[in-house]
Amino acid sequence: MDIQKQIEQLEPWFHNIHLPDGTVTAPNHFLGDFPGFKWEKIQAEIPQDLKGWNVLDIGCNAGFYAIELAKRGAEVLAIDLDEHYLKQGRWTAKQFGLEHKIKFKQMQVYDLAQQPEKYDLIWFMGVFYHLRYPLLALDILSQKANGMMVFQTLSLPNSEEQDIPEDVAFHDREILQSKSWPSMSFIEHKLAGDPTNWWVPNHQGILSMLSSCGFRVTATPEDETYIAIKDKTLQSSMETWNYSEFLSATGKPWSEEVLLKTKK
Ligand SMILES: C[S@@+](CC[C@H](N)C(=O)[O-])C[C@H]1O[C@@H](n2cnc3c(N)ncnc32)[C@H](O)[C@@H]1O
């Protein structure tokens, strides 16, 4: 069967992937040549040679990023909850002869808490705002990160930053309403017709949440995209008094002993 027919059989596509023979998977994408135009702005921040790198692509969709990273030599675990996209990913990787470099697996981001592996690069684009438990996901990824994370989320149109005080006095809570205070808007119903969009953070909210989970932002090469590294000098909240909460939320046993050891 010719390639065009196979593309049609795998519709609908969210990734417009330019295949080696010149055909494309989603030429009429509502965002244009997506996500190619994003990759063009990000790619210089990623090492050209990823040989020996263990990469995790979360919400891999049809595998655009997994393929670009595998082309640079990485071994990629590409996860998504949607089997339709995973099928596209397996097929697309084959078109590039990269099926031996990318393992596609149906998984929720939270399932990673049950796995021992760590990753040199975590690719976490376009998923955060779809999660009902976004900080739990970031705390889990903090445990999985060996180095770098590329993070992207839908965000509020406000790029203001501020220094976050160590403490906010009980009667000084109006500061929490300032424009640059870390915040996330909750979407009770739908955003852009999509009921899976739950949260839209502002820029300072993204920086602060990443920092609270042990990630330091080193670059923002693209609107809404953050390059972060795991920074051991930043205490992630689960190394402190919150550890028992993390254990409980990820289905692991916790005890009074853990509570006492990590008391605030
Ligand atoms: C907006 S798309 C982003 C695709 C790709 N990462 C990108 O940036 O182009 C969101 C993807 O994340 C997947 N997804 C949503 N929630 C997820 C979850 N809890 N765990 C794993 N994948 C998820 C969806 O099935 C979809 O493929």
The ligand as a Tripos MOL2 file, in Angstrom:
@<TRIPOS>MOLECULE
LIG
   27    29     1     0     0
SMALL
NO_CHARGES

@<TRIPOS>ATOM
      1 C1         -1.0810   18.3240   23.2200 C.3       1 LIG1
      2 S1         -0.4760   16.7260   22.8940 S.3       1 LIG1
      3 C2          1.2840   17.0610   22.9350 C.3       1 LIG1
      4 C3          2.0690   16.0950   22.0790 C.3       1 LIG1
      5 C4          3.5740   16.3170   22.0840 C.3       1 LIG1
      6 N1          4.1890   16.0730   23.3530 N.3       1 LIG1
      7 C5          3.8770   17.7160   21.6110 C.2       1 LIG1
      8 O1          4.3430   18.5620   22.4070 O.co2     1 LIG1
      9 O2          3.6700   17.9790   20.4200 O.co2     1 LIG1
     10 C6         -0.7130   15.8530   24.4300 C.3       1 LIG1
     11 C7         -0.3170   14.3910   24.3700 C.3       1 LIG1
     12 O3         -0.1840   13.9170   25.6930 O.3       1 LIG1
     13 C8         -0.9060   12.7060   25.8430 C.3       1 LIG1
     14 N2         -1.3100   12.6650   27.2570 N.ar      1 LIG1
     15 C9         -2.2680   13.3940   27.8840 C.ar      1 LIG1
     16 N3         -2.3440   13.0860   29.1850 N.ar      1 LIG1
     17 C10        -1.3800   12.1560   29.4210 C.ar      1 LIG1
     18 C11        -0.9690   11.4350   30.5730 C.ar      1 LIG1
     19 N4         -1.5840   11.5830   31.7340 N.pl3     1 LIG1
     20 N5          0.0750   10.5640   30.4550 N.ar      1 LIG1
     21 C12         0.6580   10.3570   29.2450 C.ar      1 LIG1
     22 N6          0.2970   10.9930   28.1150 N.ar      1 LIG1
     23 C13        -0.7060   11.8910   28.1900 C.ar      1 LIG1
     24 C14        -2.0550   12.8220   24.8440 C.3       1 LIG1
     25 O4         -2.5780   11.5600   24.4760 O.3       1 LIG1
     26 C15        -1.3760   13.5340   23.6830 C.3       1 LIG1
     27 O5         -0.7490   12.6600   22.7940 O.3       1 LIG1
@<TRIPOS>BOND
     1     1     2 1
     2     2     3 1
     3     2    10 1
     4     3     4 1
     5     4     5 1
     6     5     6 1
     7     5     7 1
     8     7     8 2
     9     7     9 1
    10    10    11 1
    11    11    12 1
    12    11    26 1
    13    12    13 1
    14    13    14 1
    15    13    24 1
    16    14    15 ar
    17    14    23 ar
    18    15    16 ar
    19    16    17 ar
    20    17    18 ar
    21    17    23 ar
    22    18    19 1
    23    18    20 ar
    24    20    21 ar
    25    21    22 ar
    26    22    23 ar
    27    24    25 1
    28    24    26 1
    29    26    27 1
@<TRIPOS>SUBSTRUCTURE
     1 LIG1         1 GROUP 0 **** ****
